[in-house]
Amino acid sequence: MAGIIKVSQGSFRSEVVESETPVLVDFWAEWCQPCLRMNPALEELSEEFDGTAKIAKVNVDEERALGAMFQVMSIPALMIFKDGEKIDEFTGVQDKETLRAALDRASSSGHESK
């Protein structure tokens, strides 16, 4: 099922660290206009990568401990995790193609763009 997953400190391990597929985690906040501009691209990627990767969001205002754990200094901060490890990181607004390419690299089975 496609869709963006809201992740908290309580669900981070099960949704991200223990995920069988790569996970793109967006650290964001409701007041952050650049973060909000990322939403359409993230929604589209969640559909395109349905079954091969996950898109997750962490609200840094609600989950300060997770933001601190990953040393998020500015948002949006996007990190790709695979097999429980952070393998890629982006800061600031990113275009969909940049994120798609990073997810393609992270996906062991590859991915065909729709």
N, C-alpha and C positions, 0 to 999 in steps of 0.2 A: 504494500500500500504506500503510494507516494505521499509525501507531506513532510513538513519540517517538524522536527521533534524539539519540544522545549525541555532543556536539561537543567537539573538542579544538582547541588552537591550530593544529594541522596541518590540520584539516578545516573550520575556521571560514569561511575564504574561499569554499570550494566549496559548503558547505552553507547558509551564511547570506548572505554578501555577494553571491555570484553566483546566488542562487536566483531562479528566475523567478516564484515566488509569495512572498507575505509569510511571515515566519518569526517566531514568538513564541519568544524565548529565555529560559529559566528559569535564572538563576544560583542555585545551591543548594549544600548540603552534606549529607552523610549524618547528621550529628549535629543538624541543624536540624529540630526538630519542626514548626514552621510550614511549612517547605519540604515535609516529608513529607505534611502535610495537603493540600497543593496537588495531589499526584499523581493522585487520582481525577478531578478536574476537567480536568487536562491530558490524561489518557488519553482522556476523553470528547471533548474538543475535537479531539484528533488524529484521531479517527474521524469526527466531524462535518465537519471541514474537509479531509478526505482529498482531495487533488487541487487544492484551492484555497488552502491555506496549510499550513505545516509547524510542528510543535512540536519544539523542540530544548532540550536540557539541557546546562548547563556546570557541572561540579563545581568549585567555586572552590578547594577544597583541592588538587585535582589540576591545575588550570589557573589558577594564581595570576596569570600574565601577562595572561590575558584579563580576569579580574576587575579588575586594575589598569587595563588599557586602557580599560575602560568605567566606571571610578571606582565600582565596586560597594563601598558602605560597609556595607550591611546586607542580609541575605538573609531571605526570598526577594526577589530583584530580577528583575523580568520586563520585557523590552524587545521591542518589535516593530520589525523591520527590513523595509523594502521598497526594492527597487532599490538595495540596498547601504547604505542610510541608516537610522539609528535614527529612527523617526517617533513612537514612543510609549514610555512608561516607567511602571512601577508598582513600588512598594516595599511589602513585607509581603503577608500573605495576601489574595488577591483572590477574589471569587466568580466562578463560571463565567460568569454573565451579563455581568459587567463585561468579562471577557476576550473573550467571544463578540462583544460590541458593538465592541470595539476591533479584532478581526480582521475583522469585517464592514466597518468603515470602511476598513481597509487593503486589503481585497480589491477589486480593480478590477472584478471581474465580479459582485460581490455574493454573497450566500450565503443559502440558505433553511435555517432551523433544522429539524432533524428531530424 
